[in-house]
Structures are given as C-alpha cells and as structure tokens.
Amino acid sequence: MSRPSKKEAIVAAAIRLMSEGGPEALTASALARAAGVSKANIFHHFARLDDIVVDAFEMFLLAMPSMQPEPGTGLRDWLLALGAETSAHMDADPALAGAYMGFIVRARGDGPLRARVAAIAAEAEARFEAALALLAPGRFSAAERRALAGLILLTGDGLALHRQLFPERAGSQAAAWHAFVDSIAPAEKRP
C-alpha cells in the first residue's frame, strides 16, 4: 500500500480539522501539526488555506461518474443516478461534505473563496447543460437547458445539504429526489 503524498496528507488533515472544529479550526499551525508537515510545505502546495478543502471538494464533485453520462443513457436514468450518487458520496465521506459546507458559509464574506465556489458551481451547471443536450436532444431549448441545469444544481445542493444535516431522513430525501425526477422525466407507463 502506497503512502499518501504530502499534498494528500494536507488535504486529509484539513478535512479532519474542519469536520471536528468547523472552519475556524483550520489554521496554518493546526494544519501543519495535523498533517505532520511545515507551514512552508502547506503553502508550497496551496496558495491559500481555503484552497485546500475547495480543491478536494471540486475533485470529489466533478469526478462523479454521473457528471459525464454516457451517450444512450436515458434522461430519467441519469437524473436518478445523479441523486443516488450524491447521496452515496455524502454518506461515504461526511467529513469532506461537512468541511465543504463550512467553507460555503465562510465564502459569503471572502471574495476570492466565493469566486472559487462560484466557478465550481458554473462548471457543474455547464456539465448538467451538456448532459441534457446529450440525453434529450431537441427536447429543451437552449434557454430551457440552462434553466434546468441551474435547477438540477440547486436541487442537488439541497439534497446534499439535507443528507449532511439529516442522514436519518434518507428515505424522505430519496422520495423527494424521485419526485423531482418525475417532474422532469416521468416514468413511462407500460401497457
């Protein structure tokens, strides 16, 4: 088994610190201690402390297979997979999800961090728009695809937030996502 790189150790330590103590727990000194590196090493790999967890979450989100569906996938199947994958990722890595939620709060008052989060959201919307064009060609106008991509992002964020805060309500969250999918791509009635 290979040992994680220093950059990976820094990211993992930052996520641990934030999940245990919130955004204010992430200081250069605490992170250096937790990761077993020097402060200089942290800033060799990252320009700002805030970049650490945002980078991790960006890789986490954009690497989800449902962010780039295969041609021939049904629109309904893609949307269902997107919700299931979002829930599974939130369940599998609640520390990362919690750390990201902390950074979202922090981004409200931090222009560069807010711009970074906005760029991630714009990339996700662009991918959703491309998926809609691929999976339902001709069904939506360009304006409808843009609006629907934004709605998918907002609804997916809501699902992620509720999964983070209320994991015990997984059943009702899944039902709500299915109702959302039904409104966009109703199940075909079989004879």
GROMACS elastic network, one bead per residue, 0.5 to 0.9 nm:
[ bonds ]
;  ai    aj funct       b0    kb
    2     5     6  0.89662   500
    4     7     6  0.79564   500
    4     8     6  0.57479   500
    4     9     6  0.61325   500
    5     8     6  0.51165   500
    5     9     6  0.61547   500
    5    10     6  0.85958   500
    6    10     6  0.60971   500
    6    11     6  0.86274   500
    6    35     6  0.79336   500
    6    36     6  0.87563   500
    6    37     6  0.76053   500
    6    41     6  0.82196   500
    6    42     6  0.85708   500
    6    45     6  0.86055   500
    7    10     6  0.51040   500
    7    11     6  0.63120   500
    7    12     6  0.86916   500
    7    41     6  0.87069   500
    7    42     6  0.77304   500
    7    45     6  0.63275   500
    7    46     6  0.85600   500
    8    11     6  0.50987   500
    8    12     6  0.61211   500
    8    13     6  0.85339   500
    9    12     6  0.51220   500
    9    13     6  0.60394   500
    9    14     6  0.85084   500
    9    34     6  0.88639   500
    9    35     6  0.56445   500
    9    36     6  0.82139   500
    9    37     6  0.88043   500
   10    13     6  0.51568   500
   10    14     6  0.60802   500
   10    15     6  0.86225   500
   10    31     6  0.71424   500
   10    32     6  0.77586   500
   10    34     6  0.80655   500
   10    35     6  0.52469   500
   10    36     6  0.83665   500
   10    37     6  0.79499   500
   10    42     6  0.69608   500
   10    45     6  0.88572   500
   10    52     6  0.78118   500
   11    14     6  0.51408   500
   11    15     6  0.62471   500
   11    16     6  0.86698   500
   11    35     6  0.83651   500
   11    52     6  0.58275   500
   11    53     6  0.65050   500
   11    55     6  0.86119   500
   11    56     6  0.68886   500
   12    15     6  0.52152   500
   12    16     6  0.62471   500
   12    17     6  0.87077   500
   12    35     6  0.77910   500
   12    53     6  0.87838   500
   12    56     6  0.89018   500
   12    96     6  0.86787   500
   13    16     6  0.50318   500
   13    17     6  0.61161   500
   13    18     6  0.85774   500
   13    31     6  0.64185   500
   13    32     6  0.85915   500
   13    33     6  0.89757   500
   13    34     6  0.56286   500
   13    35     6  0.52930   500
   14    17     6  0.51323   500
   14    18     6  0.61234   500
   14    19     6  0.84805   500
   14    25     6  0.88587   500
   14    26     6  0.64879   500
   14    27     6  0.89498   500
   14    30     6  0.88810   500
   14    31     6  0.61088   500
   14    34     6  0.79622   500
   14    35     6  0.79852   500
   14    49     6  0.86359   500
   14    52     6  0.71749   500
   14    53     6  0.68049   500
   14    99     6  0.83280   500
   15    18     6  0.51875   500
   15    19     6  0.59652   500
   15    20     6  0.84851   500
   15    26     6  0.87680   500
   15    52     6  0.86168   500
   15    53     6  0.65328   500
   15    56     6  0.88182   500
   15    95     6  0.61557   500
   15    96     6  0.56704   500
   15    97     6  0.88885   500
   15    98     6  0.83120   500
   15    99     6  0.57811   500
   15   100     6  0.85182   500
   16    19     6  0.51971   500
   16    20     6  0.61240   500
   16    21     6  0.84722   500
   16    34     6  0.86539   500
   16    95     6  0.65607   500
   16    96     6  0.80553   500
   16    99     6  0.81283   500
   17    20     6  0.52833   500
   17    21     6  0.58854   500
   17    22     6  0.72283   500
   17    23     6  0.81867   500
   17    25     6  0.59398   500
   17    26     6  0.61380   500
   17    30     6  0.80375   500
   17    31     6  0.74590   500
   17    34     6  0.78965   500
   17    99     6  0.84546   500
   18    21     6  0.51938   500
   18    23     6  0.53179   500
   18    24     6  0.76008   500
   18    25     6  0.59117   500
   18    26     6  0.61355   500
   18    53     6  0.89481   500
   18    95     6  0.78093   500
   18    96     6  0.85210   500
   18    98     6  0.75415   500
   18    99     6  0.51685   500
   18   100     6  0.86833   500
   18   102     6  0.74575   500
   19    22     6  0.58062   500
   19    23     6  0.82471   500
   19    25     6  0.89238   500
   19    94     6  0.82199   500
   19    95     6  0.51191   500
   19    96     6  0.73466   500
   19    97     6  0.85203   500
   19    98     6  0.57303   500
   19    99     6  0.54120   500
   19   102     6  0.84820   500
   20    25     6  0.79516   500
   20    95     6  0.83053   500
   20    99     6  0.89696   500
   21    24     6  0.69243   500
   21    25     6  0.50596   500
   21    26     6  0.80623   500
   22    25     6  0.56492   500
   22    26     6  0.76149   500
   22    98     6  0.82713   500
   22    99     6  0.70274   500
   22   102     6  0.61817   500
   22   103     6  0.88281   500
   23    26     6  0.57040   500
   23    27     6  0.88401   500
   23    99     6  0.71833   500
   23   102     6  0.54573   500
   23   103     6  0.64740   500
   23   105     6  0.86468   500
   23   106     6  0.72658   500
   24    27     6  0.72358   500
   25    30     6  0.74541   500
   25    31     6  0.86957   500
   26    29     6  0.84583   500
   26    30     6  0.65918   500
   26    31     6  0.63736   500
   26    49     6  0.75830   500
   26    50     6  0.86536   500
   27    30     6  0.52664   500
   27    31     6  0.59466   500
   27    32     6  0.84552   500
   27    49     6  0.75758   500
   28    31     6  0.51269   500
   28    32     6  0.60002   500
   28    33     6  0.86208   500
   28    38     6  0.89730   500
   28    39     6  0.60870   500
   28    42     6  0.77445   500
   28    43     6  0.89624   500
   28    49     6  0.71820   500
   29    32     6  0.51906   500
   29    33     6  0.63002   500
   29    34     6  0.86301   500
   29    38     6  0.84412   500
   29    39     6  0.67354   500
   30    33     6  0.52260   500
   30    34     6  0.60923   500
   30    35     6  0.85383   500
   31    34     6  0.50383   500
   31    35     6  0.59142   500
   31    36     6  0.81847   500
   31    37     6  0.82572   500
   31    38     6  0.89346   500
   31    39     6  0.79808   500
   31    42     6  0.82172   500
   32    35     6  0.52859   500
   32    36     6  0.57364   500
   32    38     6  0.53386   500
   32    39     6  0.54988   500
   32    40     6  0.88615   500
   32    41     6  0.82869   500
   32    42     6  0.70872   500
   33    36     6  0.51574   500
   33    37     6  0.66868   500
   33    38     6  0.77915   500
   33    39     6  0.88551   500
   34    37     6  0.80148   500
   35    38     6  0.85642   500
   37    40     6  0.82014   500
   37    41     6  0.62264   500
   37    42     6  0.72091   500
   38    41     6  0.51217   500
   38    42     6  0.66156   500
   38    43     6  0.89799   500
   39    42     6  0.50986   500
   39    43     6  0.64901   500
   39    44     6  0.86037   500
   40    43     6  0.52194   500
   40    44     6  0.60458   500
   40    45     6  0.88490   500
   41    45     6  0.65568   500
   41    46     6  0.86739   500
   42    45     6  0.54921   500
   42    46     6  0.60963   500
   42    47     6  0.84280   500
   42    48     6  0.88062   500
   42    49     6  0.81327   500
   43    47     6  0.55929   500
   43    48     6  0.69668   500
   43    49     6  0.79695   500
   44    47     6  0.73513   500
   45    52     6  0.89357   500
   46    49     6  0.68044   500
   46    50     6  0.86916   500
   46    51     6  0.64507   500
   46    52     6  0.66154   500
   47    50     6  0.85833   500
   47    51     6  0.70144   500
   47    52     6  0.88357   500
   48    51     6  0.53855   500
   48    52     6  0.73944   500
   49    52     6  0.56944   500
   49    53     6  0.80226   500
   50    53     6  0.63535   500
   50    54     6  0.65925   500
   50    55     6  0.86822   500
   50   103     6  0.75186   500
   50   113     6  0.68451   500
   51    54     6  0.51770   500
   51    55     6  0.56985   500
   51    56     6  0.84227   500
   51   113     6  0.77083   500
   51   116     6  0.84226   500
   52    55     6  0.53152   500
   52    56     6  0.63667   500
   52    57     6  0.87793   500
   53    57     6  0.60696   500
   53    58     6  0.84408   500
   53    96     6  0.76040   500
   53    99     6  0.68825   500
   53   100     6  0.64878   500
   53   103     6  0.77896   500
   54    57     6  0.50907   500
   54    58     6  0.59817   500
   54    59     6  0.85946   500
   54    99     6  0.88556   500
   54   100     6  0.66868   500
   54   103     6  0.75411   500
   54   113     6  0.84443   500
   54   116     6  0.78023   500
   54   117     6  0.74110   500
   54   120     6  0.89278   500
   55    58     6  0.50934   500
   55    59     6  0.62648   500
   55    60     6  0.85175   500
   56    59     6  0.53281   500
   56    60     6  0.61141   500
   56    61     6  0.86828   500
   56    96     6  0.78373   500
   56   100     6  0.88017   500
   57    61     6  0.59535   500
   57    62     6  0.83848   500
   57    96     6  0.69781   500
   57    97     6  0.76781   500
   57    99     6  0.88358   500
   57   100     6  0.66052   500
   58    61     6  0.52255   500
   58    62     6  0.59256   500
   58    63     6  0.81212   500
   58   117     6  0.87841   500
   58   120     6  0.65275   500
   59    62     6  0.54480   500
   59    63     6  0.57189   500
   59    64     6  0.86222   500
   60    63     6  0.55304   500
   60    64     6  0.67789   500
   60    89     6  0.84717   500
   60    96     6  0.88623   500
   61    64     6  0.56732   500
   61    67     6  0.80324   500
   61    86     6  0.85415   500
   61    89     6  0.88619   500
   61   120     6  0.88716   500
   61   124     6  0.82998   500
   62    65     6  0.81488   500
   62    66     6  0.89528   500
   62    67     6  0.62839   500
   62    68     6  0.86837   500
   62   120     6  0.85614   500
   62   123     6  0.83804   500
   62   124     6  0.71731   500
   62   127     6  0.89607   500
   63    66     6  0.84625   500
   63    67     6  0.71314   500
   63    68     6  0.86765   500
   64    67     6  0.55379   500
   64    68     6  0.78413   500
   64    82     6  0.84896   500
   64    85     6  0.73763   500
   64    86     6  0.83368   500
   64    89     6  0.87532   500
   65    68     6  0.58452   500
   65    69     6  0.68022   500
   65    82     6  0.85681   500
   65    85     6  0.83842   500
   66    69     6  0.52721   500
   66    70     6  0.85706   500
   66    78     6  0.67300   500
   66    79     6  0.83163   500
   66    81     6  0.64666   500
   66    82     6  0.54266   500
   66    85     6  0.73982   500
   67    82     6  0.75208   500
   67   124     6  0.75901   500
   67   127     6  0.63685   500
   67   128     6  0.70286   500
   67   131     6  0.78652   500
   68   127     6  0.69770   500
   68   128     6  0.82839   500
   68   130     6  0.85403   500
   68   131     6  0.68088   500
   69    72     6  0.86393   500
   69    73     6  0.68178   500
   69    78     6  0.68367   500
   69   131     6  0.65316   500
   69   134     6  0.85167   500
   69   135     6  0.82583   500
   70    73     6  0.58176   500
   70   131     6  0.88481   500
   70   134     6  0.87035   500
   70   135     6  0.85838   500
   71    74     6  0.85790   500
   71   131     6  0.88879   500
   71   134     6  0.66044   500
   71   135     6  0.66909   500
   72   134     6  0.83384   500
   72   135     6  0.67399   500
   73    76     6  0.84496   500
   73    77     6  0.66446   500
   73    78     6  0.64679   500
   73   134     6  0.89694   500
   73   135     6  0.64305   500
   74    77     6  0.51011   500
   74    78     6  0.61299   500
   74    79     6  0.86434   500
   74   135     6  0.61795   500
   74   136     6  0.79545   500
   75    78     6  0.51498   500
   75    79     6  0.62387   500
   75    80     6  0.86273   500
   75   131     6  0.85265   500
   75   132     6  0.73535   500
   75   135     6  0.55026   500
   75   136     6  0.64663   500
   75   184     6  0.86970   500
   75   185     6  0.65983   500
   76    79     6  0.51918   500
   76    80     6  0.61162   500
   76    81     6  0.85018   500
   76   181     6  0.65767   500
   76   182     6  0.79079   500
   76   184     6  0.78702   500
   76   185     6  0.52026   500
   76   186     6  0.72749   500
   76   187     6  0.74169   500
   77    80     6  0.51531   500
   77    81     6  0.60567   500
   77    82     6  0.85498   500
   77   185     6  0.89895   500
   78    81     6  0.50584   500
   78    82     6  0.60805   500
   78    83     6  0.87646   500
   78   131     6  0.86755   500
   78   135     6  0.83999   500
   79    82     6  0.50016   500
   79    83     6  0.64107   500
   79    84     6  0.86622   500
   79   152     6  0.86693   500
   79   177     6  0.88794   500
   79   178     6  0.87986   500
   79   181     6  0.62804   500
   79   184     6  0.89812   500
   79   185     6  0.84332   500
   80    83     6  0.53172   500
   80    84     6  0.61911   500
   80    85     6  0.85182   500
   80   177     6  0.77558   500
   80   178     6  0.70101   500
   80   181     6  0.68295   500
   81    84     6  0.50274   500
   81    85     6  0.58441   500
   81    86     6  0.83680   500
   82    85     6  0.51956   500
   82    86     6  0.60734   500
   82    87     6  0.86458   500
   82   156     6  0.81715   500
   83    86     6  0.51223   500
   83    87     6  0.62336   500
   83    88     6  0.85470   500
   83   156     6  0.68956   500
   83   159     6  0.77101   500
   83   160     6  0.89717   500
   83   174     6  0.77302   500
   83   177     6  0.65083   500
   83   178     6  0.83633   500
   84    87     6  0.52247   500
   84    88     6  0.60606   500
   84    89     6  0.85949   500
   84   174     6  0.78384   500
   84   177     6  0.88461   500
   85    89     6  0.60285   500
   85    90     6  0.84991   500
   86    89     6  0.52707   500
   86    90     6  0.62308   500
   86    91     6  0.86544   500
   86   156     6  0.73579   500
   86   157     6  0.89575   500
   86   159     6  0.76909   500
   86   160     6  0.65013   500
   86   163     6  0.89718   500
   87    90     6  0.51425   500
   87    91     6  0.61685   500
   87    92     6  0.85333   500
   87   159     6  0.74151   500
   87   160     6  0.65962   500
   87   163     6  0.65986   500
   87   164     6  0.89989   500
   87   170     6  0.83028   500
   87   173     6  0.88752   500
   87   174     6  0.84414   500
   88    91     6  0.50898   500
   88    92     6  0.59574   500
   88    93     6  0.85815   500
   89    93     6  0.59966   500
   89    94     6  0.79202   500
   89    97     6  0.84183   500
   89   160     6  0.89271   500
   90    93     6  0.55280   500
   90    94     6  0.53726   500
   90    95     6  0.87090   500
   90    96     6  0.82326   500
   90    97     6  0.60892   500
   90    98     6  0.88826   500
   90   160     6  0.65626   500
   90   161     6  0.88981   500
   90   163     6  0.66168   500
   90   164     6  0.65088   500
   91    94     6  0.57557   500
   91    97     6  0.88619   500
   91   163     6  0.76265   500
   91   164     6  0.78530   500
   91   167     6  0.78203   500
   92    95     6  0.89122   500
   93    96     6  0.56068   500
   93    97     6  0.64432   500
   93    98     6  0.87113   500
   94    98     6  0.58361   500
   94    99     6  0.83620   500
   94   164     6  0.67741   500
   95    98     6  0.50901   500
   95    99     6  0.60486   500
   95   100     6  0.85435   500
   96    99     6  0.50455   500
   96   100     6  0.61100   500
   96   101     6  0.85853   500
   97   100     6  0.51614   500
   97   101     6  0.62351   500
   97   102     6  0.87120   500
   97   160     6  0.81371   500
   97   161     6  0.85677   500
   97   164     6  0.69505   500
   98   101     6  0.50574   500
   98   102     6  0.62960   500
   98   103     6  0.87521   500
   98   164     6  0.68751   500
   98   165     6  0.89041   500
   99   102     6  0.50611   500
   99   103     6  0.63789   500
   99   104     6  0.87640   500
  100   104     6  0.62237   500
  100   105     6  0.87983   500
  101   104     6  0.50321   500
  101   105     6  0.65638   500
  101   106     6  0.87540   500
  101   161     6  0.77841   500
  101   164     6  0.87630   500
  102   105     6  0.52928   500
  102   106     6  0.63356   500
  102   107     6  0.87130   500
  103   107     6  0.59100   500
  103   108     6  0.88454   500
  103   113     6  0.82136   500
  103   117     6  0.89217   500
  104   107     6  0.50750   500
  104   108     6  0.69525   500
  104   113     6  0.86109   500
  104   114     6  0.78344   500
  104   117     6  0.75532   500
  105   108     6  0.57948   500
  105   109     6  0.81738   500
  106   109     6  0.61515   500
  106   110     6  0.66362   500
  106   113     6  0.79947   500
  106   114     6  0.83532   500
  107   111     6  0.69271   500
  107   112     6  0.79906   500
  107   113     6  0.52147   500
  107   115     6  0.83214   500
  107   116     6  0.88082   500
  107   117     6  0.76031   500
  108   111     6  0.75692   500
  108   113     6  0.83350   500
  108   114     6  0.63676   500
  109   113     6  0.85651   500
  109   114     6  0.77759   500
  110   113     6  0.54466   500
  110   114     6  0.59501   500
  110   115     6  0.85939   500
  111   114     6  0.50525   500
  111   115     6  0.61168   500
  111   116     6  0.86581   500
  112   115     6  0.50758   500
  112   116     6  0.62986   500
  112   117     6  0.87855   500
  113   116     6  0.50131   500
  113   117     6  0.62655   500
  113   118     6  0.85220   500
  114   117     6  0.51274   500
  114   118     6  0.60386   500
  114   119     6  0.85667   500
  115   119     6  0.61444   500
  115   120     6  0.87556   500
  116   119     6  0.50905   500
  116   120     6  0.64557   500
  116   121     6  0.87736   500
  117   120     6  0.51396   500
  117   121     6  0.62847   500
  117   122     6  0.86408   500
  118   121     6  0.50305   500
  118   122     6  0.60789   500
  118   123     6  0.85943   500
  119   122     6  0.50180   500
  119   123     6  0.61677   500
  119   124     6  0.86309   500
  120   123     6  0.51296   500
  120   124     6  0.62468   500
  120   125     6  0.86656   500
  121   124     6  0.50916   500
  121   125     6  0.61662   500
  121   126     6  0.85913   500
  121   153     6  0.76175   500
  122   125     6  0.50612   500
  122   126     6  0.61080   500
  122   127     6  0.86181   500
  122   150     6  0.89696   500
  123   126     6  0.50466   500
  123   127     6  0.62334   500
  123   128     6  0.86453   500
  124   127     6  0.51182   500
  124   128     6  0.62048   500
  124   129     6  0.86045   500
  124   149     6  0.84239   500
  124   150     6  0.89888   500
  124   153     6  0.71950   500
  125   128     6  0.50027   500
  125   129     6  0.60670   500
  125   130     6  0.85598   500
  125   146     6  0.77155   500
  125   149     6  0.52696   500
  125   150     6  0.59231   500
  125   151     6  0.89775   500
  125   152     6  0.79906   500
  125   153     6  0.63899   500
  126   129     6  0.50471   500
  126   130     6  0.61658   500
  126   131     6  0.85641   500
  126   146     6  0.81121   500
  126   149     6  0.74064   500
  127   130     6  0.50476   500
  127   131     6  0.60919   500
  127   132     6  0.86171   500
  127   149     6  0.82008   500
  128   132     6  0.61919   500
  128   133     6  0.86763   500
  128   145     6  0.84178   500
  128   146     6  0.85479   500
  128   148     6  0.83662   500
  128   149     6  0.51454   500
  128   150     6  0.82128   500
  128   152     6  0.74930   500
  128   153     6  0.79770   500
  129   132     6  0.51409   500
  129   133     6  0.63404   500
  129   134     6  0.86754   500
  129   142     6  0.86444   500
  129   145     6  0.55644   500
  129   146     6  0.59538   500
  129   147     6  0.87300   500
  129   148     6  0.76233   500
  129   149     6  0.51718   500
  129   150     6  0.84943   500
  130   133     6  0.51029   500
  130   134     6  0.61466   500
  130   135     6  0.85815   500
  130   145     6  0.84522   500
  130   149     6  0.88292   500
  131   134     6  0.50065   500
  131   135     6  0.58963   500
  131   136     6  0.81375   500
  131   149     6  0.89588   500
  132   135     6  0.52343   500
  132   136     6  0.55403   500
  132   137     6  0.73092   500
  132   139     6  0.87972   500
  132   140     6  0.80688   500
  132   145     6  0.65308   500
  132   148     6  0.85279   500
  132   149     6  0.78183   500
  133   136     6  0.55737   500
  133   137     6  0.50476   500
  133   138     6  0.75296   500
  133   139     6  0.82979   500
  133   140     6  0.77963   500
  133   142     6  0.85569   500
  133   145     6  0.73626   500
  134   137     6  0.58381   500
  136   139     6  0.55006   500
  136   140     6  0.73912   500
  137   140     6  0.73094   500
  138   141     6  0.70986   500
  140   143     6  0.78389   500
  140   144     6  0.54871   500
  140   145     6  0.57878   500
  141   144     6  0.50413   500
  141   145     6  0.61384   500
  141   146     6  0.86324   500
  142   145     6  0.50990   500
  142   146     6  0.62534   500
  142   147     6  0.86846   500
  143   146     6  0.51460   500
  143   147     6  0.62076   500
  143   148     6  0.85070   500
  144   147     6  0.50923   500
  144   148     6  0.59018   500
  144   149     6  0.83758   500
  145   148     6  0.50591   500
  145   149     6  0.59072   500
  145   150     6  0.85318   500
  146   149     6  0.51416   500
  146   150     6  0.63452   500
  146   151     6  0.87263   500
  147   150     6  0.51578   500
  147   151     6  0.62713   500
  147   152     6  0.87294   500
  148   152     6  0.60953   500
  148   153     6  0.85503   500
  148   184     6  0.88490   500
  149   152     6  0.50958   500
  149   153     6  0.62610   500
  149   154     6  0.86940   500
  150   153     6  0.50835   500
  150   154     6  0.61842   500
  150   155     6  0.85563   500
  151   154     6  0.50674   500
  151   155     6  0.59817   500
  151   156     6  0.83096   500
  152   155     6  0.51661   500
  152   156     6  0.58413   500
  152   157     6  0.83854   500
  153   156     6  0.50942   500
  153   157     6  0.60041   500
  153   158     6  0.85014   500
  154   157     6  0.51326   500
  154   158     6  0.61859   500
  154   159     6  0.86545   500
  155   159     6  0.61651   500
  155   160     6  0.86208   500
  155   177     6  0.80791   500
  155   180     6  0.81985   500
  156   160     6  0.61457   500
  156   161     6  0.85314   500
  156   177     6  0.84330   500
  157   160     6  0.50264   500
  157   161     6  0.60334   500
  157   162     6  0.85334   500
  158   161     6  0.50531   500
  158   162     6  0.60717   500
  158   163     6  0.83799   500
  159   162     6  0.52565   500
  159   163     6  0.59812   500
  159   164     6  0.85310   500
  159   173     6  0.67452   500
  159   174     6  0.86069   500
  159   176     6  0.86678   500
  159   177     6  0.75238   500
  160   163     6  0.50485   500
  160   164     6  0.61180   500
  160   165     6  0.86526   500
  161   164     6  0.51205   500
  161   165     6  0.62038   500
  161   166     6  0.83212   500
  162   165     6  0.50441   500
  162   166     6  0.54200   500
  162   167     6  0.73104   500
  162   169     6  0.82658   500
  162   170     6  0.87925   500
  162   173     6  0.75543   500
  163   166     6  0.53160   500
  163   168     6  0.82218   500
  163   169     6  0.75598   500
  163   170     6  0.68247   500
  163   173     6  0.74354   500
  164   167     6  0.61035   500
  165   168     6  0.88409   500
  166   169     6  0.55906   500
  166   170     6  0.75713   500
  167   170     6  0.56084   500
  167   173     6  0.89920   500
  168   171     6  0.80710   500
  169   172     6  0.55728   500
  169   173     6  0.62504   500
  169   174     6  0.87446   500
  170   173     6  0.50663   500
  170   174     6  0.61364   500
  170   175     6  0.86250   500
  171   174     6  0.52118   500
  171   175     6  0.62517   500
  171   176     6  0.86757   500
  172   176     6  0.60865   500
  172   177     6  0.85987   500
  173   176     6  0.50816   500
  173   177     6  0.62263   500
  173   178     6  0.86166   500
  174   177     6  0.51091   500
  174   178     6  0.61676   500
  174   179     6  0.86433   500
  175   178     6  0.50633   500
  175   179     6  0.62148   500
  175   180     6  0.86656   500
  176   179     6  0.50494   500
  176   180     6  0.62711   500
  176   181     6  0.86980   500
  177   181     6  0.62236   500
  177   182     6  0.85712   500
  178   182     6  0.60354   500
  178   183     6  0.86586   500
  179   183     6  0.63618   500
  179   184     6  0.89640   500
  180   183     6  0.52588   500
  180   184     6  0.67722   500
  180   185     6  0.87222   500
  181   184     6  0.52549   500
  181   185     6  0.57257   500
  181   186     6  0.69578   500
  181   187     6  0.89338   500
  182   185     6  0.51988   500
  182   187     6  0.66575   500
  183   186     6  0.61532   500
  185   188     6  0.87091   500
  186   189     6  0.87966   500
